[in-house]
């Protein structure tokens, strides 16, 4: 589902921003 891809992308982006 597209929602899953968007959620995964958001999590990855949040992780990168945190680091």
C-alpha positions in Angstrom: 0.0 0.0 0.0 1.1 3.6 -0.6 0.5 4.5 3.0 3.0 1.9 4.1 5.7 3.4 1.8 5.0 6.9 3.0 5.1 5.8 6.6 8.4 4.0 6.1 9.9 7.0 4.3 8.7 9.3 7.1 10.3 7.0 9.7 13.6 6.9 7.8 13.6 10.7 7.3 12.9 11.2 11.0 15.8 8.9 11.9 18.2 10.8 9.6 17.0 14.1 11.0 17.5 12.9 14.6 21.1 11.8 13.8 
